[in-house]
């Protein structure tokens, strides 16, 4: 059986990205592995064994082209409205709170926030399949 262990994104500025993910989601550096041409930074917290891997390519100065496929990471929280307010106060610019219903019932309550490199993160209320 396969077990998902991490997702990787490329970032330009290690410190800026680590600071964002710490403030926004309480992720801390679990490991940092330096290579000649790139550095891997693994972020995690006590709530999950799944990690976010940040890859910093040394010498890169141009932002990455994220394309138009609308991929995103998703994180669940106990109180999505409270988290949105907290992020607003931190200046992280979360989007509007969205309620998605199906068959007259709540399917998802969420907002999106972008990291310093423009990656979208969906922040979902823990409910239904999003526990």
C-alpha positions in Angstrom: 0.0 0.0 0.0 1.3 3.5 -0.8 1.5 6.3 1.8 1.7 9.9 0.7 4.5 11.6 2.7 5.1 15.0 1.2 4.3 17.6 -1.5 7.0 19.8 -3.0 6.9 23.3 -4.2 9.8 25.5 -5.5 10.3 28.8 -3.7 12.7 31.7 -4.3 13.4 32.9 -0.7 13.7 30.3 2.0 13.4 32.6 4.9 10.3 34.4 3.5 8.6 31.1 2.8 9.4 29.4 6.1 8.1 32.6 7.9 4.9 32.5 5.9 4.1 28.8 6.6 5.0 29.2 10.3 2.7 32.2 10.7 -0.1 30.9 8.5 -0.2 27.2 9.5 2.1 26.6 12.4 4.5 24.6 10.2 8.1 24.3 11.5 11.3 23.1 9.9 11.5 19.4 10.5 14.7 19.0 8.4 16.9 21.0 6.1 19.2 19.3 3.5 21.7 21.4 1.6 23.1 20.3 -1.8 25.5 22.0 -4.1 22.8 23.5 -6.4 19.6 23.4 -4.2 18.3 23.1 -0.7 15.4 21.0 0.6 13.4 22.2 3.6 10.8 19.9 5.1 8.0 21.6 7.0 5.5 19.8 9.4 3.6 20.1 12.6 2.3 17.7 15.2 -1.2 17.3 13.6 0.0 15.3 10.6 2.9 13.2 9.3 2.5 14.7 5.9 5.2 17.3 5.1 5.6 20.2 2.7 8.9 20.2 1.0 10.3 23.6 -0.1 12.9 23.4 -2.8 15.2 26.4 -3.2 17.3 26.4 -6.4 20.5 28.3 -5.7 21.1 31.3 -7.9 17.5 31.5 -9.2 16.2 35.1 -9.2 13.2 34.8 -11.5 9.8 33.8 -10.1 8.5 30.4 -11.2 5.7 30.2 -13.7 2.9 28.5 -11.8 0.8 27.9 -14.9 -3.0 28.0 -15.2 -3.9 24.5 -14.0 -5.2 25.9 -10.7 -3.5 23.3 -8.5 -3.5 24.0 -4.8 -2.6 22.7 -1.3 -5.4 22.2 1.2 -5.3 22.4 5.0 -8.2 21.8 7.4 -8.7 23.9 10.6 -11.2 23.8 13.5 -12.7 27.3 12.9 -12.1 28.6 9.4 -13.5 32.1 10.2 -11.3 32.5 13.2 -8.2 31.5 11.1 -9.2 33.9 8.4 -9.4 36.8 10.9 -6.0 35.8 12.4 -4.4 35.8 8.9 -6.0 39.2 8.1 -4.4 40.6 11.3 -1.0 39.2 10.2 -1.3 40.9 6.9 -1.4 37.6 4.9 -4.3 38.7 2.7 -6.7 35.7 2.8 -9.6 35.7 0.3 -13.3 35.8 1.1 -15.0 33.0 3.1 -16.9 30.7 0.7 -19.7 28.3 1.5 -20.2 25.5 -0.9 -23.5 23.6 -0.6 -24.6 20.3 -2.3 -28.1 18.9 -2.1 -29.1 21.6 0.4 -26.3 20.7 2.8 -22.9 22.2 3.6 -20.2 20.5 1.6 -17.3 22.9 2.3 -16.6 26.2 4.1 -13.3 27.7 3.0 -11.0 30.5 1.8 -7.8 30.7 -0.1 -4.6 32.4 0.8 -1.5 32.7 -1.4 2.1 32.1 -0.2 4.9 34.5 -1.1 5.5 32.7 -4.4 1.9 32.7 -5.4 0.9 29.1 -4.5 -2.7 28.9 -3.5 -3.6 27.2 -0.2 -7.2 26.3 0.5 -8.1 26.5 4.2 -11.1 24.4 5.0 -13.4 24.1 8.0 -13.1 20.6 9.5 -16.4 19.1 8.4 -17.6 16.0 6.4 -14.8 14.7 4.3 -12.4 17.5 5.3 -11.5 16.2 8.8 
